Amino acid sequence: MAEGVGVSSKRLFRRSWRPFGAGILLLVGLVLAVQALAPVLISSSIVRDGIERALSDWTGHDVRIEGPPKLSFWPEPEIEVSRIVVTKQTPSGIRVLARVSRMTADFRLLKAMGGSLEFRDFTFFDPEIFLLRDEEGRLDWAQEGRLTGAIRSAVEVDGRVVLDRSLDLALGDVTINNGRVEVKDAATGRVWSGRGITGDLDWPRLSEPASLHVTAVVNGQALQLSGSSGQPLLLLAGRSASLELSLNSDLLAAEFAGTADLAKGGFLSGPVKLSTPNAQAALAWAGVPISDLASDGRLSIEARLLTTERALRFDELHLTTEWMEATGIIDLLLPQDRPLRVTGTLAANRFDLADLQAATRPKPDGDGKGSFLDRMELDLRLSGQDVSLANLSLTQAAVSILRENGQSRFDLVDGTLGGGDMTGQVITSVGAGKLTTDVTVSVRNADLGEIFETLRLRGPVPQAQGSFEVTLATTEDGWRGWRKGRGSFRMTTGPGTLAGLEPETILTRARLGRYQPLTNPDGQDFDYQSLALSATFARGLAEIETAIIEGNGLRVEFSGALPLTDGGLALSATISRREQQGEENVLFIGGSLSEPMVIALMPPAIPASSD
């Protein structure tokens, strides 16, 4: 009984399998027949002409395929063409826009057999694209092609791209092998080039999202770029669309996620990150000649970009360099009738005043570097907890930088130095190829001994609480050009000490020999009550106008000249007591600033004080 059931089952299986197997065989036979007949039914020249027309329709330019086409039908129908040239007629003649060594594309077999050619999934080998950016920023690829038509007709509805179905073309995957792009800017004459471009563009249809992954060598630097957009056609149409970008190389790394508008200066809105191990090299690679603003150390930037029609704002900015960290807000303004302008406020942990002023001051005509910076206007405010100037260290300093019309104004609005208040101003102008710099520095109620010791000034300096003011006019760099400039110096102090300079001891020693060190060898100090000094200087030599030191009934007045760098002293010191009217002693002081000598003594000597 069981054996009969088994035989019946086998018969039933054979009966049911026969039509199914016949269907499979028929389908396979049909596929094989189509594949066999396809080369006969489809002419390679027709396919070549079709892809030539398709590329021409896409770009809106003349497309010529010079190499013979090759057709294959397994596993997918595919055409391969070589030596493709894209050209454009211009008033000066025919301009080559692109060349492609070889290209392959898939097509629908049944549609092709019906006379309708539709291509997708393109692969370009060794493509070269040559772009010209005119004075108004337009690329010479703009033309009346199907892609241009799709771009112009695209609209956004609820975050999606909607366009006429006849223009919603299928792209599929676009693969680039060893491509090259060259962009020549007519306004600047600069040529930007990228080579070794290899990657994939996944864009199923023009109305759908797209993603891009490429590697390339740009200006000699190998990099990897990944990007995606939910509305890529809107980007090409010059309207806002979502955009995510990631760039990585040994020199630069960057990330962006937000919205972009490529028609308005490439403005972006959203969080951005950028970092480089060598800021100066990264600027040079990017072709930005403002290396004075960057060191050869690391730089990282994190911010949220907010854009308006002619402004780019770096909000919530966090800037980190080799020597400082800063937070704040920076605006990049692009006014129509003025140069690019940078404004903002930053709070930093530390920075160097001299380096900052040198980086933001105008450059002389024909300097060659900093031409981009020379066209840039600045209106910045910067505060720091630890600010350096030469060997000096300021705390809680605030700086204002204003630069426009070939002039920069650098204001130290507030700073703490030696326990006192410090303010300053540097105004630099450019005229006839030369710099003119005016400097004013003021220090109030500070520990002057600490300041002068930090500056490593040679010669005797007062140990006292006091104030001083320096003015300088020079054609050199403002902070360091004092040796060749001219200006004035004024200083006042309260009670203080001049180490080793007790006047009566000096007088006593001076009577013993013609050449004596000015400083008392046994350390007798001059404890005075007040000091007032005013002097002018020019080209490294100071002329004392007024110098009066008041002690306990003792008065010392100086006159003469002293070098600010090298050279010999030429001073006279008059010493007197208030109770001894008309009795004065005059000392002539010479030698060097670091080792002054008492050269001559004119009697009478002042008797010692009775108290």
Phi and psi in degrees as a GROMACS rama.xvg file:
@    title "Ramachandran Plot"
@    xaxis  label "Phi"
@    yaxis  label "Psi"
@TYPE xy
-63.7275  -37.0966  ALA-2
-65.8986  -37.2798  GLU-3
-64.731  -38.7074  GLY-4
-64.4665  -39.1457  VAL-5
-64.4745  -42.33  GLY-6
-64.5083  -39.9649  VAL-7
-62.9637  -39.674  SER-8
-64.3843  -42.3091  SER-9
-63.3549  -42.4125  LYS-10
-62.2465  -41.5983  ARG-11
-63.0603  -39.3005  LEU-12
-65.2894  -42.9756  PHE-13
-64.173  -38.9831  ARG-14
-64.2602  -41.1464  ARG-15
-75.3305  -29.9184  SER-16
-75.5286  -31.997  TRP-17
-56.6017  -50.5929  ARG-18
-66.5088  -35.9428  PRO-19
-65.4581  -46.3936  PHE-20
-63.7812  -37.36  GLY-21
-63.7388  -38.2546  ALA-22
-63.8034  -41.2733  GLY-23
-63.1737  -45.3385  ILE-24
-63.8258  -38.8837  LEU-25
-64.453  -41.5445  LEU-26
-65.437  -44.1592  LEU-27
-62.2635  -42.617  VAL-28
-61.785  -39.5826  GLY-29
-64.2714  -43.4157  LEU-30
-61.3553  -45.6925  VAL-31
-64.1896  -37.2897  LEU-32
-66.4114  -43.0511  ALA-33
-62.376  -44.2506  VAL-34
-62.1327  -37.3037  GLN-35
-72.7229  -37.1024  ALA-36
-84.712  -18.7708  LEU-37
-55.617  -47.7819  ALA-38
-61.2946  -26.2181  PRO-39
-80.0303  -39.2956  VAL-40
-80.4241  -25.365  LEU-41
-114.793  118.865  ILE-42
-82.6001  135.351  SER-43
-63.2345  -33.5509  SER-44
-67.6836  -34.7522  SER-45
-65.217  -43.7571  ILE-46
-65.1493  -40.5114  VAL-47
-61.7421  -46.166  ARG-48
-62.2229  -35.5497  ASP-49
-66.082  -44.1221  GLY-50
-71.9759  -29.9878  ILE-51
-63.2527  -45.1345  GLU-52
-65.7345  -38.7051  ARG-53
-63.0241  -45.5609  ALA-54
-65.8523  -38.0666  LEU-55
-65.9914  -41.7975  SER-56
-63.3786  -38.5134  ASP-57
-64.5876  -49.1343  TRP-58
-87.1675  -26.5001  THR-59
80.0241  14.8955  GLY-60
-125.306  170.935  HIS-61
-74.4574  129.632  ASP-62
-122.371  130.563  VAL-63
-128.395  127.6  ARG-64
-105.726  115.213  ILE-65
-93.2424  -26.7325  GLU-66
-87.0765  157.95  GLY-67
-70.2349  142.506  PRO-68
-80.1871  156.04  PRO-69
-130.414  130.504  LYS-70
-110.379  141.265  LEU-71
-137.651  149.486  SER-72
-123.69  6.98457  PHE-73
-139.321  133.737  TRP-74
-80.978  -13.828  PRO-75
-129.208  147.154  GLU-76
-63.9077  128.637  PRO-77
-146.073  142.901  GLU-78
-115.405  142.744  ILE-79
-125.314  126.686  GLU-80
-127.211  159.835  VAL-81
-135.581  161.801  SER-82
53.9615  67.1137  ARG-83
-97.509  133.907  ILE-84
-128.453  129.312  VAL-85
-109.986  124.312  VAL-86
-128.962  166.041  THR-87
-142.358  136.539  LYS-88
-82.1301  125.891  GLN-89
-125.265  164.947  THR-90
-56.9872  -27.407  PRO-91
-93.377  2.45099  SER-92
128.675  -169.185  GLY-93
-80.991  129.055  ILE-94
-111.103  129.738  ARG-95
-81.3147  122.172  VAL-96
-97.2088  -30.4642  LEU-97
-160.192  152.039  ALA-98
-135.913  140.21  ARG-99
-130.338  126.318  VAL-100
-66.1833  -44.1569  SER-101
-156.571  148.222  ARG-102
-145.317  141.339  MET-103
-124.077  151.158  THR-104
-151.87  144.107  ALA-105
-86.0399  154.501  ASP-106
-145.422  161.241  PHE-107
-82.5645  119.934  ARG-108
-65.3554  -48.6043  LEU-109
-64.6345  -39.3693  LEU-110
-65.6662  -37.8854  LYS-111
-64.9023  -38.8395  ALA-112
-66.8349  -26.8391  MET-113
-86.7219  2.71703  GLY-114
92.7422  4.32106  GLY-115
-112.653  119.586  SER-116
-102.812  127.921  LEU-117
-135.854  118.589  GLU-118
-106.558  151.123  PHE-119
-159.172  171.272  ARG-120
55.2558  72.4754  ASP-121
-89.2526  145.058  PHE-122
-129.282  121.9  THR-123
-109.195  129.464  PHE-124
-108.242  127.901  PHE-125
52.4033  45.9949  ASP-126
-74.3112  144.394  PRO-127
-126  126.94  GLU-128
-120.513  129.718  ILE-129
-118.218  114.776  PHE-130
-114.173  146.167  LEU-131
-122.702  121.636  LEU-132
-98.8164  116.916  ARG-133
-79.0989  -176.477  ASP-134
-61.8771  -25.873  GLU-135
-96.5118  7.76828  GLU-136
85.4139  8.71916  GLY-137
-89.7315  144.522  ARG-138
-91.6798  146.643  LEU-139
-77.9362  7.8159  ASP-140
-83.0693  -16.8238  TRP-141
-60.854  124.543  ALA-142
-162.653  176.492  GLN-143
-89.091  68.0296  GLU-144
-105.073  175.778  GLY-145
-65.5745  -34.9155  ARG-146
-65.2964  -41.9585  LEU-147
-62.7002  -39.8734  THR-148
-62.4849  -41.4763  GLY-149
-64.8735  -40.469  ALA-150
-61.4697  -42.7242  ILE-151
-72.0963  -29.4407  ARG-152
-92.9747  -7.84679  SER-153
-67.8558  136.051  ALA-154
-131.613  157.951  VAL-155
-104.488  128.445  GLU-156
-131.682  113.443  VAL-157
52.7119  42.3478  ASP-158
81.9794  0.165419  GLY-159
-110.385  155.189  ARG-160
-91.0224  126.925  VAL-161
-122.04  131.555  VAL-162
-152.127  169.317  LEU-163
-55.9731  134.968  ASP-164
-60.3358  -30.466  ARG-165
-69.4342  -20.0272  SER-166
-100.2  -8.79366  LEU-167
-82.4507  75.2516  ASP-168
-76.6132  153.811  LEU-169
-94.2004  127.418  ALA-170
-103.248  -45.7659  LEU-171
76.1847  -135.112  GLY-172
-100.006  132.18  ASP-173
-114.404  119.239  VAL-174
-111.343  133.502  THR-175
-113.762  131.154  ILE-176
-121.385  114.863  ASN-177
56.9076  54.8845  ASN-178
-88.1313  166.579  GLY-179
-141.568  136.882  ARG-180
-126.621  134.862  VAL-181
-130.403  126.015  GLU-182
-121.618  121.609  VAL-183
-107.154  124.991  LYS-184
-92.4548  114.063  ASP-185
-67.0158  -28.5922  ALA-186
-70.9019  -39.2864  ALA-187
-109.201  -16.9786  THR-188
79.9524  -2.02285  GLY-189
-76.0605  141.285  ARG-190
-112.406  121.24  VAL-191
-101.895  133.068  TRP-192
-137.392  145.214  SER-193
-133.664  136.72  GLY-194
-134.933  172.388  ARG-195
62.0127  30.4955  GLY-196
-78.5987  118.845  ILE-197
-136.768  131.448  THR-198
170.249  -168.228  GLY-199
-133.657  139.903  ASP-200
-113.832  118.814  LEU-201
-104.603  103.503  ASP-202
-138.914  87.3586  TRP-203
-55.5792  -52.2241  PRO-204
-139.679  159.786  ARG-205
-62.009  -28.5451  LEU-206
-84.386  -4.0694  SER-207
-104.93  166.861  GLU-208
-62.4791  159.532  PRO-209
-138.045  153.144  ALA-210
-136.217  151.245  SER-211
-136.696  136.24  LEU-212
-138.985  115.619  HIS-213
-138.992  156.039  VAL-214
-119.703  147.921  THR-215
-159.369  166.451  ALA-216
-115.544  111.605  VAL-217
-115.09  120.573  VAL-218
50.4427  39.9536  ASN-219
84.1775  1.69129  GLY-220
-114.824  123.562  GLN-221
-75.3165  134.111  ALA-222
-146.245  161.653  LEU-223
-120.719  133.228  GLN-224
-129.206  129.389  LEU-225
-127.272  141.058  SER-226
-156.788  158.847  GLY-227
-153.442  154.198  SER-228
-147.778  139.603  SER-229
-78.613  -20.6953  GLY-230
-137.2  66.7969  GLN-231
-62.1702  -32.2877  PRO-232
-66.0864  -33.3716  LEU-233
-67.5344  -35.3646  LEU-234
-60.2964  -47.2201  LEU-235
-66.5618  -25.2262  LEU-236
-81.8304  -1.77278  ALA-237
79.142  27.5295  GLY-238
-120.994  164.983  ARG-239
-68.015  138.265  SER-240
-154.603  160.381  ALA-241
-68.1185  146.176  SER-242
-154.171  132.753  LEU-243
-124.728  130.242  GLU-244
-132.99  146.153  LEU-245
-143.73  124.684  SER-246
-125.203  134.313  LEU-247
-137.802  135.849  ASN-248
-158.848  175.918  SER-249
-68.2841  -22.8138  ASP-250
-99.9853  -29.619  LEU-251
-148.256  140.082  LEU-252
-132.623  136.446  ALA-253
-147.814  147.539  ALA-254
-138.56  143.524  GLU-255
-147.2  141.413  PHE-256
-146.07  117.49  ALA-257
170.354  -136.088  GLY-258
-121.854  155.176  THR-259
-137.215  155.389  ALA-260
-139.058  99.7937  ASP-261
-75.6415  -13.6414  LEU-262
-87.6289  -8.10638  ALA-263
-120.94  60.7069  LYS-264
74.9558  14.4183  GLY-265
72.1222  33.0636  GLY-266
-68.7355  145.375  PHE-267
-128.965  149.431  LEU-268
-133.827  118.459  SER-269
147.724  176.629  GLY-270
-70.3119  140.798  PRO-271
-137.122  145.096  VAL-272
-131.178  139.191  LYS-273
-146.62  137.168  LEU-274
-148.846  149.619  SER-275
-149.798  143.582  THR-276
-77.634  -12.7723  PRO-277
-146.556  96.2916  ASN-278
-62.9112  -40.0379  ALA-279
-65.6487  -42.7271  GLN-280
-66.3738  -36.0577  ALA-281
-66.5766  -40.6122  ALA-282
-65.7477  -40.6004  LEU-283
-64.3229  -39.9719  ALA-284
-63.5349  -38.7373  TRP-285
-77.4074  -6.86776  ALA-286
77.4323  26.2611  GLY-287
-103.32  107.756  VAL-288
-83.1387  58.819  PRO-289
-128  43.2359  ILE-290
-64.9122  -18.0159  SER-291
-60.9549  -24.7469  ASP-292
-85.9593  -2.61612  LEU-293
-134.312  149.271  ALA-294
-98.4731  -179.374  SER-295
-91.3362  20.2369  ASP-296
-100.737  -173.039  GLY-297
-73.4385  156.095  ARG-298
-148.158  133.546  LEU-299
-138.583  143.398  SER-300
-133.85  131.996  ILE-301
-128.743  133.8  GLU-302
-162.446  168.072  ALA-303
-111.271  119.082  ARG-304
-84.908  128.92  LEU-305
-125.6  132.198  LEU-306
-123.77  147.835  THR-307
-122.316  -167.752  THR-308
-61.1455  -43.2396  GLU-309
-131.317  36.4906  ARG-310
-150.889  148.201  ALA-311
-128.436  121.525  LEU-312
-109.642  128.86  ARG-313
-96.3205  93.0426  PHE-314
-91.5812  154.267  ASP-315
52.1983  41.0912  GLU-316
-72.147  133.618  LEU-317
-126.693  110.997  HIS-318
-111.743  128.699  LEU-319
-129.046  127.502  THR-320
-126.093  -176.559  THR-321
-62.7187  -25.9591  GLU-322
-125.751  2.55413  TRP-323
-160.785  159.66  MET-324
-127.487  140.452  GLU-325
-145.762  149.246  ALA-326
-130.645  155.158  THR-327
157.052  -145.823  GLY-328
-143.874  135.558  ILE-329
-130.33  134.526  ILE-330
-112.851  134.079  ASP-331
-108.534  109.261  LEU-332
-102.285  140.525  LEU-333
-123.87  69.0799  LEU-334
-66.4611  152.313  PRO-335
-71.258  -35.4593  GLN-336
-111.336  15.1838  ASP-337
-139.604  163.559  ARG-338
-66.8678  166.884  PRO-339
-54.1798  138.304  LEU-340
-129.844  131.894  ARG-341
-112.722  123.109  VAL-342
-129.01  160.701  THR-343
154.764  -178.441  GLY-344
-136.227  131.417  THR-345
-130.122  142.955  LEU-346
-115.815  119.276  ALA-347
-117.944  158.502  ALA-348
-79.0491  -31.6234  ASN-349
-162.131  154.726  ARG-350
-165.915  168.186  PHE-351
-108.636  122.495  ASP-352
-63.4989  -44.9545  LEU-353
-64.3992  -43.5698  ALA-354
-65.1994  -40.7815  ASP-355
-65.1579  -42.5781  LEU-356
-66.6069  -41.3131  GLN-357
-64.7282  -34.1352  ALA-358
-74.7709  -27.3595  ALA-359
-105.145  -5.23366  THR-360
-76.3511  158.492  ARG-361
-64.937  157.315  PRO-362
-103.369  149.24  LYS-363
-61.9975  154.757  PRO-364
-58.7426  137.04  ASP-365
78.6263  11.2152  GLY-366
-63.8369  -31.3151  ASP-367
91.2558  -40.1336  GLY-368
-106.006  151.791  LYS-369
81.8064  15.0682  GLY-370
-62.9379  -35.6416  SER-371
-64.168  -43.1779  PHE-372
-66.4174  -35.1676  LEU-373
-63.1337  -27.3546  ASP-374
-87.9718  -4.72307  ARG-375
-95.6408  137.886  MET-376
-99.3967  145.242  GLU-377
-126.441  141.065  LEU-378
-147.224  84.6326  ASP-379
-121.532  150.018  LEU-380
-126.697  131.204  ARG-381
-135.411  128.317  LEU-382
-118.793  150.919  SER-383
-147.022  148.62  GLY-384
-81.4924  -34.4476  GLN-385
-133.444  106.802  ASP-386
-121.166  133.039  VAL-387
-109.667  149.078  SER-388
-146.411  109.472  LEU-389
56.2638  -124.657  ALA-390
-90.7097  -3.26141  ASN-391
-81.0941  151.373  LEU-392
-127.01  117.11  SER-393
-100.545  154.188  LEU-394
-122.761  147.51  THR-395
51.3375  54.1887  GLN-396
-96.7616  148.999  ALA-397
-130.515  133.783  ALA-398
-126.367  141.105  VAL-399
-118.639  131.987  SER-400
-123.015  119.468  ILE-401
-125.139  124.603  LEU-402
-137.011  120.959  ARG-403
-166.43  154.822  GLU-404
54.3101  39.2875  ASN-405
73.7169  15.4728  GLY-406
-135.337  142.987  GLN-407
-121.906  142.35  SER-408
-123.715  117.662  ARG-409
-114.246  109.525  PHE-410
-111.931  123.408  ASP-411
-86.5167  96.4289  LEU-412
-69.6582  -37.652  VAL-413
-159.988  144.303  ASP-414
-168.232  153.469  GLY-415
-110.612  123.504  THR-416
-137.503  124.897  LEU-417
57.1641  32.237  GLY-418
80.2001  -0.876038  GLY-419
-114.626  -174.562  GLY-420
-100.158  136.152  ASP-421
-125.453  132.492  MET-422
-131.397  161.747  THR-423
-168.56  164.965  GLY-424
-149.794  136.901  GLN-425
-128.508  118.232  VAL-426
-113.344  120.676  ILE-427
-120.848  130.544  THR-428
-126.815  154.901  SER-429
-116.63  129.875  VAL-430
-155.366  133.9  GLY-431
55.7062  34.7824  ALA-432
77.5503  10.2794  GLY-433
-127.182  153.611  LYS-434
-90.5719  141.164  LEU-435
-125.309  122.389  THR-436
-125.768  131.268  THR-437
-117.396  128.273  ASP-438
-123.898  137.948  VAL-439
-134.326  127.904  THR-440
-129.747  132.657  VAL-441
-132.791  132.549  SER-442
-125.416  131.017  VAL-443
-124.076  133.738  ARG-444
52.6595  52.4133  ASN-445
-117.768  165.039  ALA-446
-78.9976  96.2001  ASP-447
-67.4222  -34.6303  LEU-448
-58.9344  -43.2354  GLY-449
-64.4914  -42.0139  GLU-450
-65.123  -49.9125  ILE-451
-66.0136  -34.1337  PHE-452
-66.9579  -39.258  GLU-453
-64.5205  -36.9517  THR-454
-75.0523  -7.99369  LEU-455
58.1553  44.6405  ARG-456
-71.0417  139.284  LEU-457
-82.4687  153.136  ARG-458
88.3951  175.834  GLY-459
-71.5404  135.444  PRO-460
-129.468  148.635  VAL-461
-73.7063  141.667  PRO-462
-102.587  94.3768  GLN-463
-162.922  163.255  ALA-464
-88.2917  128.66  GLN-465
-169.172  -166.669  GLY-466
-137.428  153.185  SER-467
-149.983  159.541  PHE-468
-139.363  135.066  GLU-469
-123.767  133.087  VAL-470
-120.352  147.968  THR-471
-150.585  137.095  LEU-472
-126.44  126.661  ALA-473
-151.234  159.605  THR-474
-99.7017  7.55702  THR-475
-102.411  -177.517  GLU-476
-57.6669  128.806  ASP-477
-54.9973  -43.7421  GLY-478
-78.583  -27.9523  TRP-479
-114.097  2.06905  ARG-480
-96.9308  18.2923  GLY-481
-67.0967  -26.5551  TRP-482
-63.2234  -29.9752  ARG-483
-105.903  1.68914  LYS-484
-99.5011  -176.083  GLY-485
-132.19  149.333  ARG-486
-178.69  -154.861  GLY-487
-143.167  160.316  SER-488
-140.483  130.228  PHE-489
-132.687  137.133  ARG-490
-143.322  137.621  MET-491
-135.035  143.651  THR-492
-138.982  161.673  THR-493
-88.155  -153.798  GLY-494
-55.7448  137.113  PRO-495
-161.89  -169.032  GLY-496
-135.693  136.65  THR-497
-110.08  107.938  LEU-498
-62.4248  127.261  ALA-499
71.378  15.346  GLY-500
-120.392  34.1297  LEU-501
-63.5984  117.93  GLU-502
-60.0251  -44.0357  PRO-503
-66.1265  -34.8608  GLU-504
-66.3056  -39.6931  THR-505
-62.7253  -41.6459  ILE-506
-61.7446  -44.1792  LEU-507
-60.6668  -43.3391  THR-508
-68.0296  -35.9603  ARG-509
-64.5858  -29.8931  ALA-510
-71.509  -17.3731  ARG-511
-83.3556  -21.2134  LEU-512
-166.203  157.975  GLY-513
-72.2293  -37.721  ARG-514
-115.246  110.465  TYR-515
-129.943  144.291  GLN-516
-60.0975  140.539  PRO-517
-65.3942  -38.1826  LEU-518
-79.0271  132.086  THR-519
-65.5844  123.785  ASN-520
-66.0172  -24.8644  PRO-521
-93.1662  7.63861  ASP-522
80.7614  22.4037  GLY-523
-69.1794  119.689  GLN-524
-95.5191  158.916  ASP-525
-104.364  104.272  PHE-526
-91.3513  103.471  ASP-527
-105.24  172.341  TYR-528
-101.828  -34.7363  GLN-529
-155.297  156.044  SER-530
-141.438  133.936  LEU-531
-135.848  126.728  ALA-532
-138.6  134.132  LEU-533
-137.839  140.15  SER-534
-153.407  158.008  ALA-535
-115.908  154.631  THR-536
-142.829  152.1  PHE-537
-154.884  130.873  ALA-538
50.8432  43.8389  ARG-539
84.721  6.4532  GLY-540
-125.683  129.067  LEU-541
-103.758  135.623  ALA-542
-110.103  120.426  GLU-543
-78.1455  124.27  ILE-544
-91.5053  -47.8531  GLU-545
-141.973  132.824  THR-546
-150.863  106.191  ALA-547
-129.438  128.907  ILE-548
-120.857  123.888  ILE-549
-106.033  125.355  GLU-550
-111.674  -158.072  GLY-551
-74.4875  86.3191  ASN-552
78.1817  -0.146473  GLY-553
-112.324  138.35  LEU-554
-128.751  130.746  ARG-555
-123.3  126.679  VAL-556
-120.186  138.307  GLU-557
-115.762  152.684  PHE-558
-152.421  162.224  SER-559
123.287  -159.213  GLY-560
-131.603  149.63  ALA-561
-144.428  144.311  LEU-562
-78.8706  145.39  PRO-563
-89.376  -14.9201  LEU-564
-124.265  -106.332  THR-565
-99.03  158.331  ASP-566
129.314  174.495  GLY-567
-99.9369  152.318  GLY-568
-76.5302  152.856  LEU-569
-146.727  76.6637  ALA-570
-121.645  153.62  LEU-571
-126.25  140.85  SER-572
-122.89  125.135  ALA-573
-104.605  123.667  THR-574
-116.67  129.943  ILE-575
-151.453  164.885  SER-576
-117.071  145.079  ARG-577
-62.6605  -33.6591  ARG-578
-79.2672  -6.98678  GLU-579
-119.275  72.2925  GLN-580
-61.8004  137.079  GLN-581
83.2582  -8.98416  GLY-582
-100.858  112.425  GLU-583
-130.537  148.297  GLU-584
-117.964  134.917  ASN-585
-117.37  126.249  VAL-586
-107.56  135.331  LEU-587
-100.04  127.636  PHE-588
-117.056  127.798  ILE-589
-133.564  -153.226  GLY-590
83.3313  -155.526  GLY-591
-103.076  167.686  SER-592
-66.742  -32.3244  LEU-593
-81.4263  -27.1307  SER-594
-134.224  72.5748  GLU-595
-69.9485  148.85  PRO-596
-125.2  144.797  MET-597
-82.8172  112.618  VAL-598
-91.2179  -39.0618  ILE-599
-143.754  155.928  ALA-600
-133.03  128.4  LEU-601
-110.107  114.498  MET-602
-68.5609  170.065  PRO-603
-82.5283  155.471  PRO-604
-77.8332  151.595  ALA-605
-84.4612  122.957  ILE-606
-64.6866  154.223  PRO-607
-63.3073  149.362  ALA-608
-66.6519  139.864  SER-609
-68.0418  -21.9354  SER-610
